[in-house]
Amino acid sequence: MCHQAQQGLTKFERLPDHRHHTAKMVKKGMVLIVVLGVTSMSVFWRVNMTPPRPCACDRCLSEDDSWFTQRFNKSVEPFLSANYNLSEDAFNWWKRLQVERRSFSTYRRTVDRLFQMFPPSPVVIEPRPDRCRTCAVVGNSGNLKRSHYGPLIDFHDVIIRMNRGHIKGYEADVGSRTTHRVMYPESAVDLDNSTHLVLAPFKILDLEWVMKALTTGFSGKSYAAIKSNIKANKDLVMVMNPAFMRYVHDMWLQKKGMYPSTGFMGVVLALHICDEVHVFGYGADSDGNWSHYWEKLTNKKFRTGGHPGNHEYGVIQELAMQRKLTFYTGW
């Protein structure tokens, strides 16, 4: 009996410890519930209250700063389409570029014919939160010589080249792929079947040229020789919007020079159709000369004509400083 009493006493004495242990477990459980609640609220806040990123790049162009937002206008359409109506004010600015004497109504009739032959709306890679659209914009500067940028250029989704920029024999420095070639009639070259012909028109004749050069042949005249026929895929023709050209001149170049170069328009075009932009082959060479990488330099006094070359170069440098693009100087 005495032993049983001692056992009962032992159980009785241990009971408060058991209750204390249970209380501690309940307290820990409550703390865990609170922690889980706070964590869930935090996740909910991040998922539902934080604006989604527009792209999957490390940095998207929409992450803006004041210098960039003063110039970049996402609402400006880079390309003409069958449903786009150019304003007469924008037409009057455009017609002065190369002294176009024909009327706004003639322009509109020509554009109507244009989109009976070519796609009525431009084909571009659409932005998505799970996608990073990368652009390589390849200028024609002599600073591309011995740069060995070729493999890096070919890595990108969109590769924009300008005018007569040569590829054959220069692949190590300039790459071998092209998705978009920006040109005008006086700078035209033949294209393969997978490259977009991006026409930068400076007059109504340029619109007429692209229609005839791909069909019956063009017989008109301009200030320089023009190819009567070119090879290109009619389903991949895109026409730069004159209002976009004006926007580049007014907003990005602050109206300096007569009008922007095709090369600089290519850079701003890339800012509009890509999430990440890499620029190659712009500016003078290492000796300060403006030249093309495929030509032997003969005129060291050559500059950039009616284009504000130094200012364009400065804007590209500023964009690089603002981390809106990556600029490869080549030397």
Secondary structure as GFF3:
##gff-version 3
##sequence-region A 1 331
A	DSSP	alpha_helix	2	49	.	.	.	ID=ss1
A	DSSP	alpha_helix	66	69	.	.	.	ID=ss2
A	DSSP	alpha_helix	88	95	.	.	.	ID=ss3
A	DSSP	alpha_helix	104	117	.	.	.	ID=ss4
A	DSSP	beta_strand	134	138	.	.	.	ID=ss5
A	DSSP	three_ten_helix	142	144	.	.	.	ID=ss6
A	DSSP	alpha_helix	150	154	.	.	.	ID=ss7
A	DSSP	beta_strand	158	162	.	.	.	ID=ss8
A	DSSP	alpha_helix	171	174	.	.	.	ID=ss9
A	DSSP	beta_strand	180	183	.	.	.	ID=ss10
A	DSSP	three_ten_helix	185	187	.	.	.	ID=ss11
A	DSSP	beta_strand	196	199	.	.	.	ID=ss12
A	DSSP	alpha_helix	204	213	.	.	.	ID=ss13
A	DSSP	three_ten_helix	234	236	.	.	.	ID=ss14
A	DSSP	beta_strand	237	239	.	.	.	ID=ss15
A	DSSP	alpha_helix	242	247	.	.	.	ID=ss16
A	DSSP	pi_helix	248	252	.	.	.	ID=ss17
A	DSSP	alpha_helix	262	273	.	.	.	ID=ss18
A	DSSP	beta_strand	276	280	.	.	.	ID=ss19
A	DSSP	alpha_helix	309	321	.	.	.	ID=ss20
A	DSSP	beta_strand	326	328	.	.	.	ID=ss21
###
